[in-house]
């Protein structure tokens, strides 16, 4: 047996108003239509739902049971309608972002904070990994958007420029290159180099730049995060090249120094990426609008 929800709604209104006429008024239909609807529902369930032996309207045992379930059913329906309305107004929802290390650790948090101020009911989550991992996860996990560094090529992704980022050479403040700057890539290639892990967008760009100049890095150690790279350079194990967005605190504290490069511009475009076939959520659309109008 499959309950007809239209008939169940008519019956529920009769039970709530204890009257055919008041139910008809509430439903904006005629009283005969209400009577017919209840009769059809009784035929469908095979049991009488109303006790018609009294002058006042009363529910049978089956009617009471069905009415109790109908109340729960229509309460859930109302809750679903309310939730969808809230979602449409971004009073609730979920925004899942992915980002490479530079974007996720240094660039997105201020934007996420402003988004939360504007839409406090939307739950935010951020996955941070290297660029290649994020690109894979964007297609295999429920991520709405991703923000990555390095070159991105994928048929199943929509790739748009997000913002310009600048890579700079970093050394300990007492390093000899500070006094010799501006330096060349050849000067940097002669130094022990602290490198990001395979899959890092920063690593890809740096390696390609040295390759174009016919140079090879003297890699002293390979590390999986910008923070680890910075601490290792501070400790004096080697030099490195990182986004200038990642080093503000260390430079301000004079724990690191930036060395000017005269023969290569390490500017790069960070990308905004999303799956082609997956529709954007309302929260994701609002986040993109925030990025569009926001100034850095």
N, C-alpha and C positions, 0 to 999 in steps of 0.2 A: 504494500500500500504506500502510495506517495501522497502526502498531504498537499492540497492546493493552498498555497499561502494567501491568495486573495480571499478565499472563503474563510480561512483561519483568522484573517484580520477582521472580517465582518463579525464572526462569532466572538472574537475577543472584545470587540467594541460593544456588542450586546451585553456580554458578561460584565464589562466595566461600568456601563451606564444603566444596567438592569432594566433596559427598555429598548424595544425595537425602534420606536420613533426617535429617541435621543441618539441612538446609534446611527440611524439614517442621517440625522442632522449633522453629526460629527463627521461622517464619511462623505457628505455631500452626494448622497444617492437617495433613491426613494425607499419608503418603508417596505413596499412589496419586494424590492430587490434585496433588502436585508433579510426578510423572511425566507425568500427563495434561496439565498446564499447559505443560511443556516441549515435549511432542509437538505440542500445538496451536500453539505459537509457531513451531516448525519448519515446520509446514504453512503458517502465515501468511507466513513469509519465503521459503519455497520452497527452503530450504537446510538441511542438517543442522548442528546447533549443537554436538552432543556426539559424540565418537568412542566408539562402543560396542564397538569391536573389541578393546579391552584390558580387563584385569581392573580397572584403576584408571580413574577418571573423567578424561576429557581433553576439552578444547575443540577443535573444528575451527577452521580458518582463519576461517570465517564466525562461529563462536562467539566467538573472540578479538576480532574486530573489533566485534561487537555488544556484547560485555561492556565494551569500552573506552568505547564511546559511552554505555552504560547507567550506567557509573560517573560520567561527567560529568553526565548527566541527573539522577541521583538526588542528586548533590552539590549541584547547583543547587536542587533541590527542598528539600533540607535547609537550604541557605542562606536560601531564601525563608521557610521556616518560622521559622528563627531570627530573621530580620529582622522578621517580623510580630510575634513574641513580644516583641522588643525595642521595637518601635513601641508595642505595647499597654502595655508597662511604662514608656513614655517614656524608654527608654535611647537612642533615636534618633528622628529625625523632623525636620520643618521647620515653623516657626511664622512665617508671613508677616503682618505687621501694616501697617496704613496709619494715618496720623494727620495732622491739621492741624498747623500750625506750633507753636502753643502746647502742645498735648498731646504732640506728637512730640519737641520739643526740651527741654521742661522737666518734663513730668509722667510720661511713660512710661519714660525711662531707668532710674530707680530700681526700677521694677517689673520691667523686663526683666532687670536685674542680679539681683534676687532669684529670678526664674524660672530664670535660668541657673545659679545656685547650687544650686537644687533639681533641675534637669534638665539637667546639663551636656552630655548627648549630643544635645540638640535644638538644631538650627541656627536662629538668630533672624535675621530681616530686618525692616527698618522703612523704609517709604516715607513721606517727609514732603512735603506739598504743601498748597495751600490747600484749604479744605473742599470746594468744588465739584469740584476735580480728584480728590480722594480718593474722593468719592462715585461718580464715573464709573469710576475705576479699580477700585473694589470690585466692580463688576459686569462688568468687562471683563478684569481681571487675576486671577491666583490669590492674592488676598488673603483671609485667614481672617476678620479683624476689622478694624474701623476705629474711631478715636476722634476725634471732630470737635467743633468749636465752631459756634455759629450755629444757626439753625432748619433742621431737616432734614425734608423731605417727599418720600417716594418709595414707590410701591406695592410695588416689588420688594425692599424692604429692611425688616428688623426693627430698630426703633429703640428703645433703652432709655436712661433717664437713667443717667449714669455718676457725675458728681460736680458740685458747685457751684463755679463760678469767679467771681471778682470783677474787674471792669474798673475801672481808676483813671486819673485824669488825671495826666499826667507833664509836668514842665517843668524847665528848668535850675534849679539851686538858687538862683540870684540873680534869678529871675524875679519880677516885681512881684506876681503872683497868689499867691505863697507868703505874702506879708504880708497879702493881702486875703481869704484863705480863711476860712470856706467860701465857695465861689463858686457861681454858677448856670450852667446850660447857656448862657444868653445871654452870660455873661462869657467862656465858652470859645469861643463862636461868633465873638466879636469878634477872636480871635487867629488868626494864620496856623496852619494845621493840617497835620500830617504824617500822611498817610493810607496805609493798606494797600491792596494791589491789588484789583481786581475779582475776586470769588470768595472773598475772605476772610470768614470768619464774624465776626470782630471788626468789620470794616468794615460788614457788613450790620446788626449790632446797633447800632453807633454812629449810622449814618445814619438808622435807623428812630427812634431816640430823639430826635434833633434834629428829624426830620420831624414827630413827634408834638407837639413844642413849637412848631412853626411856624418853626423856625430852619434856617439853611443854613450849612454849614461853609465857611470860607474856605481851601480846599485850596491849600497852597503847593507840595506835592510828593507824589507817589504812589510807594510803595516796596513791594518784594515780600517782605519778611521783617521779623520783630519786631526782629532785631538791627540792621538798617538803619534802622528807625524810631528806635530808641533812640539810635543814634549821631548821627542827624540832629537829634534834640531836644537832645542834649548839645552839639552844635555851635551851637545857637541859632537854627536856621532856623524853628522853630515849636514848638507843643505837640502832644500826642497823647493817645490813650486806649488803654491796653493792659491785658492781664491782669496782676494783681499777682504771679502766679507767674513772670513773665518779667523782673522788674526788681529782684529781691532784691540781686544783686551791685552794681548801679549805685547803688541807694539807700544800701546799706551803705558804699559808697566815696564817697558824697556827690557823685556825678556827676549824679544825677537827684533831683528832689524830687517827692513826691506831694501833690497839691492836693485837699482835701476838696470834694465836691460836695454842696450842700444840698438840691437840688430834684429829684434823680433817683438811683435805685439801679441801678447797672449790673451787678447779680448776674445770672448766667446759668447754665444747665445745660449741661454738656458731655455729649455723647451717645456711646453705644456702638452701633455699627451693624454689621450682618452681612446677607448675602444670604439671602432667605427660603428659596429652593429648594436651597441648597447645605448639605449636612450638615456640622456642625462636626467638625474633626479632634480627635483626643484631646489634642493639644498645645493647641489653641484652648480646649477645654473646661477644661483644667488652668489656662490663663492666666486665664480668667474666674473660676475658683474662687479663684485668688490675689487677684484684684481684689476679689472679694466679701468675703474675710476680712481683707484688708489695710487698715490705717488710714493715713491721710495726715496 
